[in-house]
Amino acid sequence: MRSVFDEWWAPMLADPAHIRRSVFGYRCYAVLTMCRMLYTFEHGAIVSKTSAAQWVQASHDPRWRPVIDDALAFSAGRAPDLETTLAFIRYTGELRPRA
């Protein structure tokens, strides 16, 4: 998971063009993938994106709840906010184990 974050997600923070263009689907995917990574970083196990999202909502900073709710809704009318999605990716990177 660390290498996936470092090789795929961290570069998107420097150039978020892909996330910016894909308002709906990719932002949902990004948010739910970050939930799954956070769960794996802490527990060393892989669970479904939905289970990981619910876990993050219950155990992490409540500021992430709305963006996770939007991702779980998977609705074009409730696409996760770009800046909040990028902030959540940064947050995940901050909690990423270093070695």
VENNORHU-V13330 format. One record per residue. RES is the residue in one small letter. PSI is psi in whole degrees, 0 to 359 (* if undefined). Layout:
[[RES:PSI] [RES:PSI]]
This chain:
[[m:322] [r:315] [s:325] [v:316] [f:310] [d:322] [e:333] [w:308] [w:317] [a:317] [p:332] [m:338] [l:325] [a:327] [d:87] [p:23] [a:317] [h:315] [i:323] [r:317] [r:323] [s:79] [v:316] [f:282] [g:315] [y:327] [r:319] [c:312] [y:316] [a:311] [v:313] [l:328] [t:321] [m:321] [c:315] [r:320] [m:316] [l:317] [y:313] [t:319] [f:320] [e:323] [h:348] [g:21] [a:162] [i:130] [v:174] [s:158] [k:321] [t:314] [s:318] [a:319] [a:316] [q:322] [w:314] [v:317] [q:326] [a:335] [s:352] [h:180] [d:128] [p:346] [r:341] [w:348] [r:312] [p:318] [v:326] [i:319] [d:316] [d:319] [a:320] [l:328] [a:332] [f:55] [s:135] [a:334] [g:347] [r:46] [a:139] [p:138] [d:138] [l:307] [e:323] [t:323] [t:314] [l:320] [a:323] [f:324] [i:316] [r:314] [y:314] [t:316] [g:325] [e:330] [l:358] [r:130] [p:142] [r:333] [a:*]]
